[in-house]
């Protein structure tokens, strides 16, 4: 029987954009670490603060108390809002950790999307450039 899909026998590693991408053990470790750090360093404190502020706002009369459940729906919404903001605010730090992994396909894709080549990741420029007013060509000092 003829092969209807000639390229189907070649197994290619799916890209991180694919639905079937398998994370490497290092990527899994970093993502678990990011999840834990984002919870304890950002989400938990922000959810506690926003929940407490919404509770105080209900008790002070700035927000209307629920007749059936009292201040708790507003406290729950405030806490959820703080939790989500905490998770969202940690995204860039987690992406930077993934970009620092040396043999990570996901790190490579993130570096490409952020416009950073593998050699210039988190490193400053080695040369200084000076542009004088009235002169369109920069002077480079190495």
C-alpha positions in Angstrom: 0.0 0.0 0.0 1.4 3.4 -0.9 2.2 5.9 1.7 -0.3 8.8 1.4 1.7 11.1 3.7 5.4 10.9 2.7 6.6 13.2 5.4 4.7 11.5 8.2 7.5 9.0 9.0 9.8 11.8 10.0 9.4 12.6 13.7 10.0 16.2 14.3 10.0 17.7 17.8 7.0 20.0 18.1 7.7 23.7 18.6 6.6 25.4 21.8 3.8 27.0 19.7 2.4 23.6 19.1 -0.3 22.0 21.3 1.8 18.9 21.6 5.0 20.4 23.0 6.7 18.3 25.7 8.4 20.5 28.3 11.9 19.4 29.3 12.6 18.6 32.9 14.4 21.9 33.4 11.5 23.8 31.9 9.1 22.0 34.2 11.3 22.7 37.2 11.5 26.4 36.4 7.8 26.7 35.8 7.0 24.9 39.1 9.4 27.3 40.8 7.8 30.3 39.1 4.4 29.1 40.2 5.4 28.8 43.8 7.3 32.1 43.9 4.5 34.0 42.2 2.0 32.7 44.7 4.1 33.4 47.9 5.8 36.6 46.7 3.0 38.3 44.8 -0.4 36.6 44.7 -0.9 35.8 48.4 0.2 39.2 49.7 -1.8 41.1 47.1 -4.9 39.0 47.7 -4.7 39.5 51.4 -4.2 43.3 51.0 -7.0 43.7 48.5 -9.3 41.5 50.5 -8.6 43.5 53.7 -9.0 46.8 51.9 -12.4 45.7 50.4 -13.5 44.5 53.9 -12.5 47.9 55.4 -14.3 49.7 52.6 -17.5 47.8 53.2 -17.3 48.4 57.0 -16.6 52.1 56.4 -19.5 52.5 54.1 -17.6 53.1 50.8 -19.0 49.9 49.4 -22.5 48.6 49.9 -22.9 45.5 52.1 -24.8 42.5 50.7 -28.1 41.9 52.5 -27.7 38.2 52.4 -23.9 37.6 52.7 -22.6 40.8 54.2 -19.1 42.0 53.1 -17.9 38.6 51.9 -18.7 38.8 48.2 -16.7 42.0 47.9 -13.9 40.6 50.0 -13.8 37.5 47.7 -13.8 39.6 44.6 -11.0 41.8 46.0 -9.0 38.8 47.0 -9.4 37.2 43.6 -8.5 40.4 41.8 -5.3 40.6 43.9 -4.4 37.0 43.2 -4.8 37.5 39.4 -2.8 40.7 39.4 -0.1 39.0 41.4 0.2 36.1 39.0 0.1 38.4 36.0 2.8 40.7 37.4 5.2 37.7 37.8 5.0 36.7 34.1 8.0 38.7 32.9 10.3 37.4 35.7 9.3 33.8 34.9 9.9 34.4 31.2 13.4 35.7 32.0 14.1 32.6 34.0 13.0 30.4 31.1 15.1 32.5 28.7 18.2 31.8 30.9 18.0 28.1 30.4 20.8 27.1 28.0 19.3 24.2 26.1 15.6 25.1 26.2 13.6 25.3 23.0 11.0 27.3 24.9 13.7 29.7 26.1 15.0 30.1 22.5 11.5 31.0 21.3 11.0 33.5 24.1 14.4 35.0 23.3 13.4 35.4 19.7 10.0 36.9 20.5 11.6 39.4 22.9 14.3 40.3 20.3 17.2 39.1 22.3 19.8 36.8 20.6 21.3 34.1 22.8 24.6 35.9 23.2 23.2 39.3 24.2 20.7 38.0 26.8 21.0 40.1 30.0 24.4 41.6 29.0 25.1 45.2 28.4 26.8 46.5 25.3 30.6 46.3 25.4 31.1 49.5 23.5 30.1 53.1 24.2 28.5 55.2 21.4 28.8 59.0 21.4 26.7 61.1 19.1 27.7 64.8 18.9 25.0 67.4 18.0 25.2 68.3 14.3 27.0 65.1 13.4 24.9 62.2 12.1 27.5 59.5 12.5 28.1 58.1 15.9 31.6 57.7 17.3 32.1 54.3 18.8 34.6 53.7 21.6 35.6 50.1 22.2 
